[in-house]
Amino acid sequence: MPATLTQISTIRKDVDLKERVTAAIAKQSEYILNTELPNTPNHLNRRKWAMDALMAPEVFADRMLWMVSGNTSIQDAFIANGEQSDIPDGDIIYVVNISVDSFARGL
């Protein structure tokens, strides 16, 4: 059963989840800056996003939390026990990684 809007809001406000999303953003930023190939689609915008994200990771986490809390796998894990600790790191990293291009725009 899909999460209700109230449940999504609760997930999004979880302080510990925000810390984990912040770490996932830093991890993805490091990858983009140090490993990602220049011919990756949208690379220049992704590099700018990564540099900006490392300057203010908490701000970027606030934005990214909407993507994370909207993911059904994350919702299911959170709702099952009411704790963010039941959400696998891999699920958070996956959502952050696939969401970067949604935010990396503008060059």
C-alpha positions as CSV (number, residue, x, y, z in Angstrom):
1,M,0.0,0.0,0.0
2,P,1.4,3.4,-0.9
3,A,2.5,5.8,1.8
4,T,0.1,8.5,2.8
5,L,1.2,12.1,2.4
6,T,1.5,12.3,6.2
7,Q,3.8,9.3,6.2
8,I,5.9,10.8,3.5
9,S,6.1,14.1,5.4
10,T,7.2,12.1,8.6
11,I,9.9,10.3,6.7
12,R,11.2,13.5,5.1
13,K,11.5,15.2,8.6
14,D,13.5,12.3,10.2
15,V,16.7,13.9,11.5
16,D,18.8,10.7,11.3
17,L,17.6,10.1,7.7
18,K,18.8,13.6,6.8
19,E,22.2,12.8,8.1
20,R,22.4,9.7,6.0
21,V,21.2,11.6,2.9
22,T,23.8,14.2,3.6
23,A,26.5,11.5,3.6
24,A,25.1,10.0,0.4
25,I,25.3,13.4,-1.3
26,A,28.9,13.8,-0.2
27,K,29.7,10.3,-1.5
28,Q,28.1,10.9,-4.8
29,S,29.7,14.4,-5.1
30,E,33.1,12.8,-4.5
31,Y,32.4,10.2,-7.2
32,I,31.4,12.9,-9.7
33,L,34.4,15.0,-9.1
34,N,37.1,12.3,-8.9
35,T,35.8,9.3,-10.9
36,E,33.0,10.2,-13.3
37,L,34.1,10.3,-16.9
38,P,33.9,13.6,-18.8
39,N,31.7,12.1,-21.5
40,T,29.0,11.2,-19.0
41,P,25.8,12.9,-20.1
42,N,25.2,16.2,-18.3
43,H,28.7,16.0,-16.8
44,L,29.4,19.7,-16.6
45,N,26.2,20.4,-14.7
46,R,26.8,17.4,-12.5
47,R,30.3,18.7,-11.6
48,K,28.8,22.1,-10.7
49,W,26.1,20.4,-8.6
50,A,28.8,18.3,-6.8
51,M,31.0,21.3,-6.0
52,D,28.0,23.2,-4.7
53,A,26.7,20.2,-2.8
54,L,30.0,19.9,-1.0
55,M,29.9,23.5,0.0
56,A,26.4,23.2,1.6
57,P,25.5,19.5,2.0
58,E,22.8,20.0,4.5
59,V,21.0,22.4,2.2
60,F,21.2,19.9,-0.6
61,A,20.0,17.2,1.7
62,D,16.9,19.2,2.5
63,R,16.1,19.3,-1.2
64,M,17.0,15.7,-1.8
65,L,14.9,14.4,1.1
66,W,11.8,14.9,-1.0
67,M,13.2,12.4,-3.6
68,V,14.3,10.0,-0.9
69,S,11.0,10.1,1.0
70,G,9.0,9.7,-2.2
71,N,10.7,6.4,-3.1
72,T,8.5,3.4,-2.4
73,S,11.3,1.1,-1.2
74,I,12.3,3.7,1.4
75,Q,8.7,4.3,2.4
76,D,8.1,0.5,2.9
77,A,11.3,0.1,5.0
78,F,10.4,3.1,7.2
79,I,6.8,2.3,7.6
80,A,7.5,-1.3,8.5
81,N,9.1,-0.4,11.8
82,G,8.8,3.4,12.0
83,E,12.5,3.9,11.9
84,Q,15.0,5.2,9.4
85,S,17.5,2.6,10.6
86,D,15.6,-0.1,8.7
87,I,16.3,1.7,5.4
88,P,19.3,0.1,3.7
89,D,22.2,2.5,2.8
90,G,22.1,1.1,-0.7
91,D,18.5,2.4,-1.1
92,I,19.4,5.9,0.0
93,I,22.5,6.0,-2.2
94,Y,20.5,4.7,-5.2
95,V,17.9,7.4,-4.9
96,V,20.5,10.1,-4.5
97,N,22.5,8.9,-7.4
98,I,19.5,8.7,-9.8
99,S,18.2,12.1,-8.6
100,V,21.3,14.1,-9.3
101,D,20.3,15.0,-12.8
102,S,17.0,16.3,-11.6
103,F,18.9,18.9,-9.7
104,A,22.0,19.3,-11.9
105,R,20.7,21.8,-14.4
106,G,21.6,25.2,-15.7
107,L,25.0,25.4,-17.6
